[in-house]
Amino acid sequence: MTALLKEIEEKASELSVSERELLASHLFQSVHNCELSELESEWLDVAEMRFNALMDGSDKGIEETEFFNRFGIRYWKNH
């Protein structure tokens, strides 16, 4: 990693979560040189809203085993 890239990474890590998400989205789009479709953009909005709710504690989510049970997926924990 170059010194400039390391410096950029360090500065980016100081951004808020939402700012880093936005930056990552812009960088990803610049690499793949495509705009998100309306549906993809709406899914991204929902994902960001859910993530922020989990991070700020307004949504507690569910345990992983409950998630898998809800969908009838057999789940093994490798421990």
C-alpha contacts under 8 A as a table, 3 or more apart, distances in Angstrom:
res1	aa1	res2	aa2	distance
1	M	5	L	6.26
1	M	6	K	6.42
2	T	5	L	5.18
2	T	6	K	6.19
3	A	6	K	5.07
3	A	7	E	6.14
4	L	7	E	5.05
4	L	8	I	6.19
5	L	8	I	5.07
5	L	9	E	6.12
6	K	9	E	5.07
6	K	10	E	6.20
7	E	10	E	5.12
7	E	11	K	6.21
8	I	11	K	5.12
8	I	12	A	6.02
9	E	12	A	5.04
9	E	13	S	6.16
10	E	13	S	5.21
10	E	14	E	6.82
11	K	14	E	5.39
11	K	15	L	7.22
12	A	15	L	5.41
12	A	20	R	6.71
13	S	16	S	7.93
13	S	20	R	7.44
15	L	19	E	5.79
15	L	20	R	5.94
16	S	19	E	5.13
16	S	20	R	6.16
17	V	20	R	5.13
17	V	21	E	6.14
18	S	21	E	5.01
18	S	22	L	6.20
19	E	22	L	5.08
19	E	23	L	6.10
20	R	23	L	4.97
20	R	24	A	5.96
21	E	24	A	5.09
21	E	25	S	6.13
22	L	25	S	5.08
22	L	26	H	6.25
23	L	26	H	5.12
23	L	27	L	6.13
24	A	27	L	5.09
24	A	28	F	5.96
25	S	28	F	5.12
25	S	29	Q	6.13
26	H	29	Q	5.18
26	H	30	S	6.13
27	L	30	S	5.05
27	L	31	V	6.28
28	F	31	V	5.24
28	F	32	H	6.26
29	Q	32	H	5.11
29	Q	33	N	5.38
29	Q	34	C	5.76
29	Q	35	E	6.62
30	S	33	N	4.85
30	S	34	C	7.32
36	L	39	L	7.86
36	L	40	E	5.62
36	L	41	S	5.74
37	S	40	E	5.08
37	S	41	S	6.05
38	E	41	S	5.10
38	E	42	E	6.19
39	L	42	E	5.07
39	L	43	W	6.21
40	E	43	W	5.08
40	E	44	L	6.11
41	S	44	L	5.02
41	S	45	D	6.21
42	E	45	D	5.03
42	E	46	V	6.33
43	W	46	V	5.10
43	W	47	A	6.11
44	L	47	A	5.01
44	L	48	E	6.05
45	D	48	E	5.17
45	D	49	M	6.10
46	V	49	M	5.06
46	V	50	R	6.12
47	A	50	R	5.15
47	A	51	F	6.01
48	E	51	F	5.03
48	E	52	N	6.01
49	M	52	N	5.21
49	M	53	A	6.16
50	R	53	A	5.08
50	R	54	L	6.25
50	R	59	D	7.90
51	F	54	L	5.15
51	F	55	M	6.14
52	N	55	M	4.96
52	N	56	D	6.01
53	A	56	D	5.31
53	A	57	G	5.97
53	A	58	S	5.11
53	A	59	D	5.18
54	L	57	G	5.20
54	L	58	S	6.37
54	L	59	D	5.02
54	L	60	K	5.97
54	L	61	G	6.71
55	M	58	S	7.87
56	D	59	D	7.71
57	G	60	K	5.96
62	I	66	E	6.37
62	I	67	F	6.51
63	E	66	E	5.27
63	E	67	F	6.37
64	E	67	F	5.00
64	E	68	F	6.36
65	T	68	F	5.20
65	T	69	N	6.04
65	T	75	Y	7.23
66	E	69	N	4.95
66	E	70	R	6.07
67	F	70	R	5.32
67	F	71	F	6.80
68	F	71	F	5.40
68	F	72	G	6.11
68	F	73	I	4.99
68	F	74	R	6.81
68	F	75	Y	6.54
69	N	72	G	4.93
69	N	73	I	6.03
69	N	74	R	7.44
70	R	73	I	7.73
